[in-house]
Structure formats: structure tokens, C-alpha cells
Amino acid sequence: MPSGGQTTVIQRILERRAQQLPTTHEETTATIAVMLRVVPPPKALLVCQDPSLRRQLEQRIAAGMLECESVTDEHEALRRCASDYRAVVITDSLAMIRRLRTRATQRPPFVLYVAELDEAGERAAGLGAGADECVARRAAERELDARLASARRIAELETVLRITLAENRKLSATDDLTRVASRRFFSKHFPREVERAARYGRALSLILCDIDLFKSINDSLGHAAGDQILQQFGARLQKQLRRGIDWVARIGGEEFAVILPETGYDAALEVARKLRAAIAQPRFTSDKKSIAVTASFGLCGLDRVPTGERRLAERVLRIADAALYRSKHSGRNRVTATMFNAGSE
């Protein structure tokens, strides 16, 4: 099977799995959503001999869609592909596609062929050379944007699949007991959330929460009851959040982190208050017993994540942890919030 065919098979598998995931694997879907959001735009290479077509495509490929470089020389294009992986190649050259597909590589790019004419023969020639997708150069802008968006989506899904496979043995993404993200997942992906927010100048907030007097629950009712409380606790947190955007991780025995992308200080404070109320009422249950449970919350909110700040994710975590500590030592069952100030500790 030619390399282009391998990419097409991966595309079909990923699309089929993406369609099946929402109804059968909610936890995995949420994890993939986080990974897709924090992964940088795929690197792309634009290789066009026609100057007018090259200018047209350069104008249509937005920086947030693909991290794209443009070259005219095909030998230089092949050299760049060999030295630095390009997930997407956009070209009007059948010869370039054939050269790409004859290269020995374990990770072929997604190739979008820009045909001269919108004819079946042109598309067949592109696919026969090894392209994954074809579009006519005079196609409507909406169609071109859709083809480019599809190329990006396939490249991102393949990246996430490869990362997941590579890390599968060393990283458990989901906490077995509560079914929220694990501590190791948080350690890896929270810094990526911070980097993404800084890259685009977006808001981001972190809430830490800890079940009040959890040891007394374990001591009086047993660890099985404690596990049931933890399971219900994680579920209540998730129920109050935006699906596919916000996410929860268990980072300690009874301590959880809530990550709120695109959410500034004021909005995050409202979320924290809503979470506190949702934990306090209604009461939890264990073996048909009604149990009063409360939690303390600490928030660090950023209306715009700054660039150039050293170890920013660690600093945000420390600030949220200090706020949680103040909540615990001020009577529990409350929210303490801090707005992040750039340059301060």
C-alpha cells in the first residue's frame, strides 16, 4: 500500500473512532478534547509553482489554523520535510507528491493537492500520485477553508493518537476511582493549558478544592464509604462544568483541581461558588446513609495569561494552593480567590 493510502486509512479510523466516542467513552472523549485544545497548530508546508495560487493560499491559511511556511523549490521543500516533520503539505505539483510518497518515513504527511481544474480526471491524478485530498484552485473560498480545516483536524487527531500511544504505558490519563483526569495527566497537561492561553492571550483560571474533614469520614464510616464519597464528589464537580472545555483532575487523596480555560477571575469566582454550593447540597449517600459533606476552595484567576513568565504553571498552582489553605484555616466550606498579578509571586 502506498504511503498516501496509509494516511487515508489512519484518517478513516480516526474519524470513525471520533464518531463513536461520545456515546461509549465519555472520559476518553474529554481527555482527547483537552489534548486537541492544547496541541499547537500543525506545521504545514506550502509548495506552489504558480505565484498567483501561492499568494491566494498564503492569504487563506490563517496563523491559528496551520503553522505554514511557503517555498517554491521542490528540492528545498523535501529537505525541510526531512529535517522537520510537516503534518500537512499543500501543493499544486504531482511530481512533488510522488517524491513525498517515495520517501522512506514512518510518519507521512497529509497531502492536499490543489488541482488546476475541477474535473474527475484531475482529482484522480492527484489521488493516484498519493494525495489524501484534492481541491480545485478555483473552488469557492468556503470549500477551500473546509478542506484546510479538515487537513488540520486529521493532523491533530493523528498527533493526539501518536502521543496517546507513546505515553500509554507510562501515563494513566484517568483516575480509576473517580473517573476524572489523573494527577499525572494534570501534571502534564495543565502547563500546556497555560502555554496555550499565553500564546493566544486568553484567560485561564485554576480552582483547587479539598473535601473538609475527609479523614473523619473514613474513620467513622470506613474506606469503602470514603471511596463512594470521592466518586460522587468528582461527578458533582464535572456536572457543573462546560463539557469538552473545563476539566477536573484528582491530584491528591481528597484534593481535586478544576481547570477553566477561557475563563477570567470574576467568572471563575462564580464557578467556584457554584461548585461549593453543589457539594454542600444535597447531602451525599453511602449504603443508604445520608452524609453531610462540604469542601473548601482556592482560586487563582488570570484575565489574560502573560507571556514570558517563568514557571508560570507552577506559580498559578502555588497561588491557588495558598488560597485553598486560607479557606481551610478560616472555617472551611468557603471560597478564597486571588487574582494573578504578572511579575509577582
Summary of the structure (lengths in Angstrom):
residues: 345
radius of gyration: 24.5
end to end distance: 56.4
largest distance: 76.5
contacts: 1126
relative contact order: 0.10
helix: 51%
strand: 19%
